[in-house]
Amino acid sequence: MKPWIHAIPLTAVLLCLAAAADEDADRLPSGGGKAAVVKTCGECHNYDNIRKQRLSRDDWSDKIGDMEERGAKATDDEFAAILTYLTENFGKDSKIRMNTAPFEELKAVLKLTNEESGAVVEYRKQNGDFKQWSDVLKVPGVDAGKIESAKDRMAF
C-alpha cells in the first residue's frame, strides 16, 4: 500500500474537526474580543467549556492569567479584549443565549438534566430558533418549572 494512502483518513478527520471547531466558534456571541477568544482560547479549549462557566471578572482574569502562564499567546490588548468578552458574555449575571447554547451550557447554567438539555438542542434543530422563554416550554420532556424559574436568565 502506498504511504500517502494512510494520510487520507487522517486528513479527512482533521478537516472534519476543523469544520466542527469553526461551527462552534460561529455560535459564540458576536462582539469585541470574540476574534481574540477564537484565536487564543480556541487553540486549546472547546468553546463549550468556556460557555458553561459563569465567572466574575476577577475569576476570568485569574483564569486568563493561568492560561498565559501555561503558554497562551496574545498581546496585552488581546488579553484585555478576551477578559471583557468573557465577562460580558459568560460572567456571573450574563444570560444564556437559548438559540446557540450547546448541550453543556444548557445543562450547567439552567441545571437541566442530560435528557432535558438534549431535548432542547434537538427541538431547536427541528423547529428553529426560540423567540421567547415560553417557546422553550414546548420542548417535550423539559421541566416547565426549571424553564420558568430561569426565564430572566435567557436571551433570544
N, C-alpha and C positions, 0 to 999 in steps of 0.2 A: 504494500500500500504506500502511496506517495506521502511524504511527511506533511505536506500542506493540507491534506485531507483532514488530519486531526485538528487543524486550526479552524476549520469551517464551523463545527459545532460551538467551539469556544467563542468565536467571533459573533455568532448568532446570539448566544446567551448574553454576551457583553452589550450588544446592541439593544436587546430587549430590556436589560437592566437600566441602560442609559435612558431609554424611552420612558420607562416607569418613573425614574427619578425626575425627568423633565415634567411629566404629568403631575407628580407630587408637588414640585416647585410651582407649577401653574396654579395649583389650588391654594397656595399661600395667599393671604390678603395682599392687595396692592398697597403701595405706599413707599415713602422714602425708607431706604435701608433694606428693602427686600432683595435687591441685587447683591448687596454685601452679605446678607444671610445666605443666599443661594451659593455664592462664590466661596465663602469662608466656612460656614457651618455645614453646608451640603457635601463638603469633601469627605466628612467622616460620619455625619449623622443622618438618620432617617428623619424626615420632617414630622412624622407622627410623634416621635419622641419629644420634639420641641413643642408641638401643638398641644399636647396633653398636659403640659405643665402650666401652672398659673402662679408665677413667682412675682415677688415685689421687685422694684427697680434695683434695690441693693442685692437681692439674691441673684438676679440676672447678671448684675455686674460681677459678682463673685464667680458665677459660672463661666462668664466670658473670660475673666482673669485666669481661671483654672485652664480653660481651653488654650489661651495664649501661652501659658507655661508649658502646655503639652505639645505646642508646635503649631497652633493655628496661625495662619499668616494673613495679616491685614494691616492697613495703615491705621494710625490713631483715629483719623476721621471715619474710616470704615468701622472700626470697633465702636465708636460713639454712635454711628448710624445703626449698627446692629443692636446696641443697648436700647436705643429709643424705639426701634421697630418691635423688638421682643416685648418691651414693657407696654407699649400701646396695644399690641395685638394679643399678647399672651401673659399679660400682667394679672395681678390678683383680681381686679374688677372688670377685666375685659370680657366681652361677650363671645359666645361660641357662634360661629357662622354655620348655620344649620345646612346650608346648601353645598358646603365644601368640606365640612368636618369629616375626617376619616373615622373609622371604627374606634380606634384607640382614644381619640379625643372625645367622642360621644360618651364612651364608657367612663373615662376618667373625670370629665368635667360635669356631666349630667348624672353620673352614678347609675348608668344603665347597665343591665346585665349584658353578657355576650350576645344572648339571643335578641334582646331589645336593640342593641347597637347594630347588629347585623340586619335586623328588620328595617331600621331607619335607612341604612345605606341602600338596601335592596329596593325599598319603596321609592326612594329618591331616583334610583336608576330607571325604574319602571314608569314613574309618574312625573318626573321633572322636579323643578325647584318648589320648595315650600314658599308660600307668600307671607304667612304669619304663623304664630305659635299654634293656633288652633288647627292648622293643617297637619301638624305632627300628630295630633290626636287620632287622625285617620289611619295611622300605621297599625296594622294588626299586631297584637301581642305586646304592645308597649303600655306600660302602666301610666294611665292618664294622670294620676296624682303626681308622679315624678315630673311629667311634662308641665303640668300646671304650676307646680312649685318652682320650676326653673324658667318659666316664660320670660321673666325680666332679664335673664342672662342670655337670651337668644337674639341673634341678628339674622336678617334675611336679605 
